[in-house]
Structure formats: C-alpha cells, structure tokens
C-alpha cells in the first residue's frame, strides 16, 4: 500500500486516510497513526478550513496553537492575491496602449480599434474600473 501511495496525488492519499479514520473496521492503533499523518499533511499545507471541519466532526481536538498560524498564513496569502487582482486591470492597459499605437491594419486607412471601450468584470478585485481607449488622430501626420 505504501508503494502505491508514492505514485498517487497527495490530495487523494489524504482523502483516503480521512476515509479510513472514519471507518469503523480500522483498528485503533492504525487510527492513531492515520490521525498523525493527516494532521501533518493539514499543517504542512496550511489547510485551516479542513482542520476546522475535522475538529467539528471530532477527528481532532481544537488546538489554537495549530490553527492560528494556519489562519494567519491563509490571510496573508489572500491579501497578496487581492493586491494582484487590483493590479491586473493596470496590467491590461499595456496591450491596449500597444493596440492604440497601431494605426493601420493590413494596409487599410482604418485604425486598428478593437478595444473601443474596456471594462473590468466586477468579480476582479474589489473596485470597478473603466478604461477609455482613444482613437489615434490620423488627421495630422507625425514626423
């Protein structure tokens, strides 16, 4: 069984161990070993919500010394992801500005104006931001 676990995904191995923990036919000595392995996997991967669920089901007892650091790490990671989401609309401006500079497409005199107006979907970040791309001025030749 151990040789098969090495080739499986860690999430599947963890799910199997959780199943065995709740199965009545597994003896108590194996459950102690499984409980330690599950706790190690949960803590090493900062799975605070899973730990809370297992506490509510009685698999583990509530240990704030284990839970609080996982919560802090998860909150920090969420903060970083939120900051990245707020920066992503600004990153989208660069390709739009490149398109704005391209004034002629395939030899025609019409501007390459795909993105007349661009609006960030509401599920990105916490603020809605709109960007207006102006058409290039073709009337005056640039030197």
RABEL-V46542 format. One record per residue. N is the residue number from 1. RES is the residue in one letter. SS is DSSP state (helix for helix, strand for strand, loop for the rest). NEAR is the number of other C-alpha atoms within 8 Angstrom. Layout:
n=N res=RES ss=SS near=NEAR
n=N res=RES ss=SS near=NEAR
This chain:
n=1 res=X ss=loop near=4
n=2 res=X ss=helix near=5
n=3 res=X ss=helix near=6
n=4 res=X ss=helix near=7
n=5 res=X ss=helix near=9
n=6 res=X ss=loop near=7
n=7 res=X ss=loop near=6
n=8 res=X ss=loop near=8
n=9 res=X ss=loop near=8
n=10 res=X ss=helix near=6
n=11 res=X ss=helix near=6
n=12 res=X ss=helix near=8
n=13 res=X ss=helix near=10
n=14 res=X ss=helix near=10
n=15 res=X ss=helix near=8
n=16 res=X ss=helix near=8
n=17 res=X ss=helix near=10
n=18 res=X ss=helix near=10
n=19 res=X ss=helix near=8
n=20 res=X ss=helix near=10
n=21 res=X ss=helix near=11
n=22 res=X ss=helix near=6
n=23 res=X ss=loop near=7
n=24 res=X ss=loop near=5
n=25 res=X ss=loop near=4
n=26 res=X ss=loop near=9
n=27 res=X ss=loop near=7
n=28 res=X ss=helix near=6
n=29 res=X ss=helix near=6
n=30 res=X ss=helix near=8
n=31 res=X ss=helix near=11
n=32 res=X ss=helix near=8
n=33 res=X ss=helix near=8
n=34 res=X ss=helix near=12
n=35 res=X ss=helix near=11
n=36 res=X ss=helix near=8
n=37 res=X ss=helix near=8
n=38 res=X ss=helix near=11
n=39 res=X ss=helix near=8
n=40 res=X ss=helix near=8
n=41 res=X ss=helix near=9
n=42 res=X ss=helix near=12
n=43 res=X ss=helix near=11
n=44 res=X ss=helix near=7
n=45 res=X ss=loop near=6
n=46 res=X ss=loop near=10
n=47 res=X ss=loop near=10
n=48 res=X ss=helix near=12
n=49 res=X ss=helix near=6
n=50 res=X ss=helix near=8
n=51 res=X ss=helix near=11
n=52 res=X ss=helix near=9
n=53 res=X ss=helix near=8
n=54 res=X ss=helix near=10
n=55 res=X ss=helix near=11
n=56 res=X ss=helix near=7
n=57 res=X ss=loop near=7
n=58 res=X ss=loop near=7
n=59 res=X ss=loop near=9
n=60 res=X ss=loop near=9
n=61 res=X ss=loop near=6
n=62 res=X ss=loop near=6
n=63 res=X ss=loop near=6
n=64 res=X ss=helix near=6
n=65 res=X ss=helix near=6
n=66 res=X ss=helix near=8
n=67 res=X ss=helix near=10
n=68 res=X ss=helix near=8
n=69 res=X ss=helix near=8
n=70 res=X ss=helix near=12
n=71 res=X ss=helix near=10
n=72 res=X ss=helix near=8
n=73 res=X ss=helix near=9
n=74 res=X ss=helix near=10
n=75 res=X ss=helix near=8
n=76 res=X ss=helix near=8
n=77 res=X ss=helix near=8
n=78 res=X ss=helix near=8
n=79 res=X ss=helix near=8
n=80 res=X ss=helix near=8
n=81 res=X ss=helix near=8
n=82 res=X ss=helix near=9
n=83 res=X ss=helix near=9
n=84 res=X ss=helix near=8
n=85 res=X ss=helix near=10
n=86 res=X ss=helix near=12
n=87 res=X ss=helix near=8
n=88 res=X ss=helix near=8
n=89 res=X ss=helix near=10
n=90 res=X ss=helix near=8
n=91 res=X ss=helix near=7
n=92 res=X ss=helix near=8
n=93 res=X ss=helix near=9
n=94 res=X ss=helix near=8
n=95 res=X ss=helix near=7
n=96 res=X ss=helix near=10
n=97 res=X ss=helix near=9
n=98 res=X ss=helix near=8
n=99 res=X ss=helix near=11
n=100 res=X ss=helix near=13
n=101 res=X ss=helix near=7
n=102 res=X ss=loop near=9
n=103 res=X ss=loop near=12
n=104 res=X ss=loop near=10
n=105 res=X ss=loop near=10
n=106 res=X ss=loop near=4
n=107 res=X ss=loop near=5
n=108 res=X ss=loop near=6
n=109 res=X ss=loop near=7
n=110 res=X ss=loop near=7
n=111 res=X ss=loop near=10
n=112 res=X ss=loop near=10
n=113 res=X ss=loop near=8
n=114 res=X ss=loop near=5
n=115 res=X ss=loop near=7
n=116 res=X ss=loop near=9
n=117 res=X ss=strand near=7
n=118 res=X ss=strand near=9
n=119 res=X ss=strand near=8
n=120 res=X ss=loop near=9
n=121 res=X ss=loop near=6
n=122 res=X ss=loop near=8
n=123 res=X ss=loop near=5
n=124 res=X ss=loop near=9
n=125 res=X ss=loop near=10
n=126 res=X ss=loop near=7
n=127 res=X ss=loop near=7
n=128 res=X ss=loop near=9
n=129 res=X ss=loop near=7
n=130 res=X ss=strand near=7
n=131 res=X ss=strand near=8
n=132 res=X ss=strand near=7
n=133 res=X ss=loop near=11
n=134 res=X ss=loop near=6
n=135 res=X ss=loop near=8
n=136 res=X ss=loop near=8
n=137 res=X ss=loop near=5
n=138 res=X ss=loop near=6
n=139 res=X ss=loop near=4
n=140 res=X ss=loop near=5
n=141 res=X ss=loop near=5
n=142 res=X ss=loop near=3
n=143 res=X ss=loop near=2
